[in-house]
Amino acid sequence: MIDWSILPLFFTAIFFLAISPGPDLILISTYSSTKSFKTGLMIALGIFAAGVLQTLLVALGLGQLMQSVPVLAYLVKAIGALYLTYLGVKLLRNWWLNNSQTDEIHPAKSATNAQLVIRGFLNNLLNPKALLFFSLFLPQFTSGQHMLSQQILILGCLLSVFVLMINSIFAFCFSALGQWAGSKLKLGRHIDGMLGVIFLALATKLATDK
């Protein structure tokens, strides 16, 4: 079990972490505002699944292994940057086809719920800073009176559920904002281009972060 007296401080800390700008929040806000609340929620569920998996990895000691073997973190970062680049180029290609040929429109297929969950999952999981954060943050709220791995599992699951709630609220708010802005700006056929640029920006940031 955990020391329940630390929970107020724990939830306060993760609240400010959850609302701070980052790759996950950028992805949720972009999909929610340009697509719908449901797409943003699917991204949030993928991030939640990644958080649960990272909790398990930290409990098994992988976080400490990545700290002691930096090449593993670089490998994960490289895979993540390549994946985001692939998505960005694919979306930009769809946007180009739709806007360069006025006579024949090639509508981009909407991502399925499973694809959206996977995008959120990989966006979070393939950022080595997320796993390193879990391995450094969670042990600060453990005590020596109980089994460390059990405490990390409980705290990590609480963190993931709490962040899912915050991300769901963000998805709803950005969806409402996107509906209002969309009716004013008429960005429908340029959404894939916007998403493509954002994915490439995320890939660049991930690749250049130290």
Secondary structure, 3 states (H helix, E strand, C coil): CCCHHHHHHHHHHHHHHHHCCCHHHHHHHHHHHHCCHHHHHHHHHHHHHHHHHHHHHHHCCHHHHHHHCHHHHHHHHHHHHHHHHHHHHHHHHHHHHHHHCCCCCCCCCCCCHHHHHHHHHHHHHCCHHHHHHHHHHHHHHCCCCCCHHHHHHHHHHHHHHHHHHHHHHHHHHHHHHHHHHHHHHCCHHHHHHHHHHHHHHHHHHHHHCC
